[in-house]
Amino acid sequence: MINIGLLGCGRIAKRHADLLGNGQIAGARLCAVCDIVPERADAYGTQFKVPSFHQIDEFLNHRDIDVVAVLTPSGMHPQHAIAAAQAGKHVIVEKPMALRLDDADAMIHACDDAGVKLFVVKQNRFNVPVRKLREALDAGRFGKLILGTVRVRWCRDQAYYDQDAWRGTWQFDGGV
């Protein structure tokens, strides 16, 4: 059993907590949560009957955690992933991995140095259209491919940015 702790209990944490806390992923379970907003962490802790933490150091010292899922604002991913690696925890980080290449490199180096694994969430590969495209490619339906182009058109309205103060800021938001 892989024990996963959630670092950050904002909007995306619900998906992670539901899957891990309700036993929907074989071989993995939710074992702890952490957020600097005590009410957020405590709500998940109570709901899923796991310890809740409000300080990252206490959370990373929790012996039961094998893997830390970094679910904090995007601009904080590097510092949190590096801290988790230095604590000897494997790291799952929500997208984007980092906002700058040097930060992504530092995350990779920290995980390599600590001998832990680093995984970046790429959930869209499980979307039905993407899976169907993969099946068609594997079946050779398009013949020999020479060139391919993909466009993903997402629209983020103002309500999306109003959900959290960090959204839409140069320091904490963005992606590659």
SVG drawing of the C-alpha trace seen along z (x, -y; Angstrom):
<svg xmlns="http://www.w3.org/2000/svg" viewBox="-18 -39 40 41">
<polyline fill="none" stroke="black" stroke-width="0.4" points="0.0,0.0 1.3,-3.4 0.5,-6.1 -0.1,-9.5 -0.3,-12.8 -1.9,-15.9 0.0,-19.2 -2.6,-21.8 -6.3,-21.5 -7.6,-23.9 -9.9,-23.1 -7.9,-20.2 -7.5,-18.5 -11.1,-17.3 -10.4,-15.1 -7.3,-13.6 -8.9,-13.1 -12.0,-11.5 -10.0,-9.0 -7.5,-8.2 -9.7,-8.6 -12.5,-6.4 -10.2,-3.6 -10.7,-4.1 -7.0,-3.6 -5.9,-0.1 -2.7,0.0 -2.9,-3.6 -4.6,-5.4 -4.9,-8.9 -2.9,-9.1 -2.6,-12.8 -3.5,-16.3 -1.9,-19.7 -2.9,-23.3 -2.0,-26.6 -5.7,-27.4 -6.6,-25.2 -10.3,-24.9 -9.4,-23.4 -7.0,-20.8 -9.3,-19.9 -12.3,-19.4 -10.5,-16.9 -8.9,-15.3 -12.3,-14.8 -14.1,-13.7 -11.4,-11.0 -10.4,-10.2 -6.7,-11.1 -4.4,-13.5 -4.5,-17.1 -1.6,-19.5 -1.2,-23.2 2.6,-23.4 4.6,-21.8 7.4,-20.7 5.1,-18.7 3.4,-17.2 6.7,-16.1 7.8,-14.6 4.7,-12.3 6.2,-8.8 3.3,-7.3 3.6,-9.4 5.4,-7.6 4.4,-10.1 3.5,-13.8 1.0,-15.1 1.8,-18.8 -1.5,-20.6 -0.5,-24.1 -0.5,-27.2 1.6,-26.6 4.3,-29.1 4.9,-27.2 5.4,-23.8 9.2,-23.9 9.7,-24.8 7.2,-22.2 8.4,-19.5 12.0,-20.1 11.1,-20.1 9.2,-16.8 12.2,-15.2 14.6,-16.4 12.3,-14.7 12.7,-11.5 9.2,-11.5 8.3,-10.6 6.6,-13.5 3.4,-13.9 3.0,-17.4 0.0,-19.0 0.5,-20.7 2.2,-22.9 5.3,-21.3 6.9,-24.8 6.6,-28.2 10.3,-28.5 12.7,-26.0 15.4,-26.5 12.8,-25.6 11.8,-22.4 15.5,-21.5 15.9,-22.1 13.0,-19.8 14.4,-17.1 17.9,-17.4 16.4,-17.4 14.5,-14.2 17.5,-12.6 19.7,-13.6 17.2,-12.2 16.7,-9.0 12.9,-9.6 10.6,-9.6 9.0,-12.7 5.7,-12.5 3.8,-15.3 0.0,-14.9 -1.1,-14.7 -4.7,-13.6 -5.9,-14.6 -4.3,-11.4 -7.3,-9.5 -9.9,-11.7 -12.1,-9.6 -11.0,-11.5 -7.3,-11.1 -7.7,-7.4 -9.7,-6.9 -6.9,-8.7 -4.3,-6.5 -6.3,-3.4 -6.6,-4.6 -2.8,-5.4 -2.0,-1.9 -4.3,-0.3 -2.5,-2.1 -5.7,-3.8 -3.8,-6.9 -1.0,-5.1 2.6,-6.3 2.5,-9.6 5.0,-12.3 3.7,-15.3 1.0,-16.0 -0.5,-19.1 -2.8,-19.4 -4.6,-22.4 -6.3,-22.5 -8.8,-25.4 -9.6,-26.1 -11.4,-29.1 -11.0,-30.4 -13.6,-33.0 -13.3,-35.6 -15.1,-33.3 -12.2,-30.8 -9.7,-33.5 -11.9,-34.8 -11.8,-31.4 -8.4,-32.0 -6.3,-35.2 -3.2,-33.5 -4.8,-32.7 -3.8,-35.0 -0.7,-36.3 2.8,-36.3 4.2,-34.9 1.9,-31.9 0.0,-31.1 0.7,-30.2 2.0,-27.2 4.1,-25.8"/>
</svg>
